């Protein structure tokens, strides 16, 4: 058919309605034939002939529509809408995408048929501008089809059709005062089109350039268009990254790009798209059995919902018709199951409590409440009884221009899986980037590597920094609870690298052993919705050899204390780890740290050259002295647990310890702890409080051999890497759970500090200190106050002292706490009645009038479980 045939046939229609019906039916037929592929895909000649016929018919019908159906009175919205959809379907069909063909085939098609895409595309552009005031009828409906057309990788076609977007912006802005509908639609459609394979960096550049050039001609619209362009550009960058790695073997890269997208949609308040990518991320986590991260991901969705009986918003329709309460409850059940599989029972308990609150006080479903509380109780039991291995953390740097932008020259902290070694993690990492080169150094690489076109990977282990929750501070907390926080809810990580500075002593490396410490801070806490987060802040500090020695001793003492607590709580543990730890310290064949510390730091030359380190030297001596009673407790425990076959080994260890003890006590003074006897309590062993504090600071005795200075004001915690030289006290270890016992103490004279055991009691007691005036008051009315004080003991409460007399400065600032043990301070001149009154009291507090506020703040800083020997003298 030529133009005459078409013209003759169209004239046969008597009325416009019949012609409209014919055109609409023809458009639908053509679209159906294009979409259903009448001919096999390799019948290229027949397909191109069909397309040529369609193109001629579409253009002829378009001319007819311009003549008969463009005026206001005769305008047919649905007819024009069908035309645009047909034209876009034609231009985007697979058989016309010449870029997919070989050069020879492409040249033959162009020579015989030309590029039909350009012809129909230019026609669409011309007709769009002829619509005039009717354009608003096609916004936002035609935004998607026009976008699909502009994404075709043909430069001239793109330049011709992208300006249609600005015309749409202008039209909607004139009609509504903004172009919000256009913006929402293009963001939604862009996501689907780019994920499906459309678009590239060149398209992003053209879109930005053309729209900004158009906006320059209309100054009132320029700010809004500039904001829109930056928005779309940011989305395109993330979508192109996501598409690049979508079919990648690296699940980590897919997760990273997914998180980048969902964060973007959250920032621009596109809730529907945000939720869509949340579930994509959840599915990726479940593929890798990352149940904790999958739970945190779904938790983000649940936070968008409220405990209301209102129907969910349209973006939640894929969950079916539900109320917000129903959907949130369903999500919580799923999240709790994920947390349970990931052994994150603390998080599961938090959600259980929230559900229980709803069951008890909102919907009054006591049956569901009972089931929820049973599950919650099981989680508490799991925390105390089930071993949770601590994951390792790894710093990974991706250097070089060969990486995609979301990785390039960035450092990430990765959370390893259970029992995953660095070597295994590194091998898995390198397999994802087979062309990458491994950097064997741990220092930051230079610009030559960062600007290189190659890929470099740096990987090393870092240590998480414990951040104790406020509700646990200044309280005795079991090991099972505090250990969880040593590797969870962490955001800061240390990497320490030893370096040698100054003259090197070949016989004593401690003299010149400095520590360069890098502290990494991640953008979010781990664990989270990913197993890794970018380290956005890196700080470098240096520890002197003396500070390094102090930190090493603190770590060793903490390790001894932790192991003693573990073996006291669980008698089924194998004895080997305890044996190795104790023998490694007391055996002269492997020990020697004390002697090297003495040669390095405890000399007249060092003291004169470093007068500012006096407090640190006292601190180190104090830590050495306190290691002796800790070792004694561990060896005593070892003696009860050791098998007969290893008895000679234990006896040799005891002999080595005696010699070590004699030497240390002679040099640095005596520290004593109560015997680690079998504890007896009305409560089960697993429920006994374990004092998780590496150091309880107590003021030293006047004239103490250690000479640790007295502190008369509140403690201040300084990190080990930056001690304050002017402080009268030294930093506590990061695991310290208690405040300073010396707060509020004032000297009243010489006093003798000794450790004693109280008589056995059926009820759990907490022994703290009181002044003589409080003792007399308590002795007169002990029965009346016993219940109140027992409550205060259990809840860590204490009242400010009314008396003006306070205790002497105490024995040492570095006393570790042992589970089930207690310290008592007895004045040198007190009488027997006073001693008995203190022993029999349920709870007493030390608080000088000068520091009542500090005492309230400490809230019963030391709440120790008292264990006594049964001796006739004490029974009296």
Buried (B, 14 or more C-beta within 10 A) or exposed (E): EEEEEBEEEBEEBEEEEEBBEBBBEBBEEBBEEBEEEEBEEEBBEEBBEBBBEBBBBBBBBBBBBEEBBBEEEEBBEEBBBBBBBBBBBBBBBEBBBBEEBEEEEBEBBEEEBEBBBBBBBBBBBEBBEEBEEBBBBBBBBBBBBBBBBBBBBBEEBBEBBBBBBBBBBBBBBEBEEEBEBBBBBBBBBBBEBBBEEBBBEEBBEBBBEBBBEBBEEEEEBBEBBBEBBEBBBBBBBBBBBBBBBBEEEBBBBBBBBBBBBBBBBBEBEBBBBBBBBBBBBBEBBBEBEBBBBBBBBBBBBBEBBEBEEEEBEEBBEEBEEBBBBBBBBEBBBBBBBBBBBBBBBBBBBEBBEBBBEBBBEEBEEEEBBEEBBEBBEBBEEBBBEEEBEBBBBBBBBBBBEBBBEBBBBBBBBBBBBEEBEEEEBBEEBBEBBEEBBEBEEBEBBEEEBBEBEEBBBBBBBBBBBBBBEEEBEBBBBBBBBBBBBBBBBBBBBBBBEEEEEEEEEEEBBBBBBBBBBBBBBBEEEBBBBBBBBBBEEEEEBBBBBBBBBBBBBBBBBBBBBBBBBBBBBEEEEEBEEBBEBBBEBBBEEEBEBBEBBBBBBBEEEBEEEBEEBEBBBBBBBBBBBBBBBBBBBBBBBBEEBBEEEBEEBBEEBBEBBEEBBEEBBEBBBBBBBBBBBEBEBEEEBEEBBBBBBBBBBBBBBEEBBBBBBBBBBBBEEBEBBEBEEEBBBBBBBBBBBBBBBBBBBBBBEEBEBEBBBBBBBEEBBBBBBBBBEBBBBBBEEBEEBBEEBBEBBBEBBBBBBEBEBBBBBBBBBBBBBBBBBBBBBBBEEBEEEBBBBBBBBBBBBBBBBBBBEBBBBBBBBBBBBBBBBEEEEBEE
